[in-house]
Amino acid sequence: MRLGTLRDGTRDGALVLVSRDHTRLTRAREIAPTLQAALDRWDELAPRLAALQTALDNNSAPSEPVDFARFGPPLPRAYEWVDGSAYVNHIVLVRKARNAELPPGLYEDPLVYQGGSSVLLGPRDPIAGHDPAWGIDFEGEVCVILGDTPQGTRAADALGHVRLVCLANDVTLRNLVPNELGKGFGFFQSKPATAFSPLALTPDELGPAWRDGRVHLRLRVTLNGAVVGDCDAGPEMHFSFADLVAHITKTRAFGAGTLLGSGTVSNADRARGISCLAERRMIETIEGGKPVTPFLAKGDRVTISMADSDGRDLFGAIDQVVQ
């Protein structure tokens, strides 16, 4: 299934399903008015939603044209937004650029932080209201949306709790990070609202690309129309989503509608490019002693997308302009 949320003036929007070619949508209000309502009763409602998806794809359901500018994030507000750092190459570059030692247990214990989730951004919402001196950066990520997930979930059982997959732009204000981390209490002001792709897909929509708790496809990032990243999201995701779920549930349970991110998609092969500007600046620092690439400025445009092996767009693009 390919689910999204159409903005309709309410806080949580209207749940819709979208055709494979992203040209038509059908409203799911007779099954579930919102995505959260569907997640709350997933086992009961998913078969009915799947039947409606089939009807849409067969041109036998009422439909209307798709305009992703009318879409909010799949979950306009979520119970929790937990973000990992599953790509170890990214962490290694960060530490090397600072001449810092790698954290103990880097390869055994994932890093995670908890972001704000009461206000999330849609795929066309601007990156707004930030002082350029704060170092505005994008971060291209893969995310999953969980169903009810009990405390103590094992990695072997974790993927059974994954309901949907989507993309995210985890905007980061890089120049606010050092002071916050220096306090020893984690990110807060440096992590404004995160934007999400218009569509969230059930894992079966990804076919063989969804395996071992990873999405084995490339995440494409453009900046002002130029491709800056075409990173493989699968092979170098050191901690899978199964690993991340097992980690976050060690001491508590999570409710349906929890968002869980992979962290910045990153590859050791520099020809693959970058999924955040900080990584390019790290490489410049390592190779030349100082960064050259600026962070985002007013008017800059960032897009984040992912296609399947046939080149078919999967999630719709995140397409944001800095205001």
Secondary structure as GFF3:
##gff-version 3
##sequence-region A 1 323
A	DSSP	beta_strand	2	6	.	.	.	ID=ss1
A	DSSP	beta_strand	14	18	.	.	.	ID=ss2
A	DSSP	beta_strand	24	27	.	.	.	ID=ss3
A	DSSP	alpha_helix	35	40	.	.	.	ID=ss4
A	DSSP	alpha_helix	42	57	.	.	.	ID=ss5
A	DSSP	beta_strand	64	65	.	.	.	ID=ss6
A	DSSP	three_ten_helix	68	70	.	.	.	ID=ss7
A	DSSP	beta_strand	80	84	.	.	.	ID=ss8
A	DSSP	alpha_helix	88	97	.	.	.	ID=ss9
A	DSSP	beta_strand	112	115	.	.	.	ID=ss10
A	DSSP	three_ten_helix	132	134	.	.	.	ID=ss11
A	DSSP	beta_strand	136	137	.	.	.	ID=ss12
A	DSSP	beta_strand	140	146	.	.	.	ID=ss13
A	DSSP	alpha_helix	155	158	.	.	.	ID=ss14
A	DSSP	three_ten_helix	159	161	.	.	.	ID=ss15
A	DSSP	beta_strand	162	169	.	.	.	ID=ss16
A	DSSP	beta_strand	172	173	.	.	.	ID=ss17
A	DSSP	three_ten_helix	174	176	.	.	.	ID=ss18
A	DSSP	alpha_helix	177	182	.	.	.	ID=ss19
A	DSSP	beta_strand	195	196	.	.	.	ID=ss20
A	DSSP	beta_strand	199	201	.	.	.	ID=ss21
A	DSSP	three_ten_helix	203	209	.	.	.	ID=ss22
A	DSSP	beta_strand	210	211	.	.	.	ID=ss23
A	DSSP	beta_strand	214	215	.	.	.	ID=ss24
A	DSSP	beta_strand	218	223	.	.	.	ID=ss25
A	DSSP	beta_strand	226	232	.	.	.	ID=ss26
A	DSSP	alpha_helix	241	248	.	.	.	ID=ss27
A	DSSP	beta_strand	258	261	.	.	.	ID=ss28
A	DSSP	three_ten_helix	270	272	.	.	.	ID=ss29
A	DSSP	alpha_helix	277	288	.	.	.	ID=ss30
A	DSSP	beta_strand	301	306	.	.	.	ID=ss31
A	DSSP	beta_strand	318	321	.	.	.	ID=ss32
###
